[in-house]
Amino acid sequence: MPSRGMPIENLAEALRSVYPELEAIAAAGEDPVYLVGGAVRDLLLGRGRADIDVVVVGDPAALAAALGVETLAEHERFATVKVELDSHEIDIAGARTETYERPGALPTVAAAAAIEADLGRRDFTINAMAIPLGGDAGLIDLFEGRADLERGLLRVLHPGSFRDDPIRAIRAARYAARFGFELAPETAELLPATDLETVSADRRRAELTRLAGEESAPRGFELLADWGLIELREGGSELAVATAAVLAMDRWRGEALSADAVLAAALGPLGREVSLAAASPRRPSEAVELARGCAAVELVLARALGAEWLDEYIDRWRLITLEIDGADLIAAGVDRGPALGRGLAAALRRKLDGEVHGRAAELSAALEAAGES
């Protein structure tokens, strides 16, 4: 297999080129600071910028203060600080170790005296590498992560990894789908014993949503289903692909959060999208009646299931409003109450269907309907 990584002698040059703002971090404090995690992985893969995570063997808040930049967030429990530097968000964490009181629990954190101990708590070898900031920028690779990058393998650091934090199995699917990697055999053997139910529903959904936000999300969900960790809705993988395609259309772009829609497509549950997709409205007013009140995700999924009539709803029909309102009907003698709503609804239906045009015609249609008993 050809090498997936960059020549190691180019690492320092690549670091300066891709992350120039890290020089300020290296110069800010006296404690050792390291670039870690996905940024190192993607640098070795030649993929450009990634989220920036740095670890300081010391106090992250003190390093943030030394930088003299705005602190966006601070989590004392996990010894992390988020700052903005040169328009980039950077997560600064103190070197730490983690222990788990029970499977799926949030970890108990303790400060670590060296980067090596911090790297040992991470999920996969490809994410357990570090580059010292300042100096020669050599690669710290205790677990052969670079070799696994070149082989295209995902490997956990210890046999209890998925037991301690089953969320790592969802990350495994995300990375495998994103990079086209396979699980190392000994890592694959650990998956059947993984129990996602030991993790809170909020954490599970958050990690599944992160997966759903990836371009390769359908493949990631397929992997989780193949591993027996989730159950896809019928046709869920195909619907996820179709949903992403709908949201890529100009008229649908931004109608719903892509990750939420793709997650709903893959896992369900079934909602009104099925009945919307099966409908064949004959008039614009019928289409508006069907679509009104539906959540944005339901509309996107219905379109992905084939409800092409929703294109007209998105483009035109939902934007049509009356020139008149309830005050006009009251001024014309209609009493407050159900008659007002009945009259306005009837006028809007007729306007949608092209039967009335202009304010006077709308008012006439509304008064006629309001007077019906």
Secondary structure, DSSP 8 states (H G I E B T S, - for coil): ----S--GGGHHHHHHHH-TTHHHHHHH-SS-EEEETHHHHHHHHT-----EEEEESS-HHHHHHHHT--EEEEETTTTEEEEEETTEEEEEEE-EEEE-SSTT---EEEE-SSHHHHHTTSSBGGGSEEEESSTT---EETT-HHHHHHHTEE-BSSTTHHHH-THHHHHHHHHHHHHT-EE-HHHHTTGGG--GGGS-HHHHHHHHHHHHTSTTHHHHHHHHHHTTS----TTHHHHHHHHHHHHTSTTTTTSS-HHHHHHHHHH----THHHHHH---SSHHHHHHHHTT--HHHHHHHHHTT-TTHHHHHHTGGG---S--HHHHHHTT--SSHHHHHHHHHHHHHHHTTS--SHHHHHHHHHHHHT--
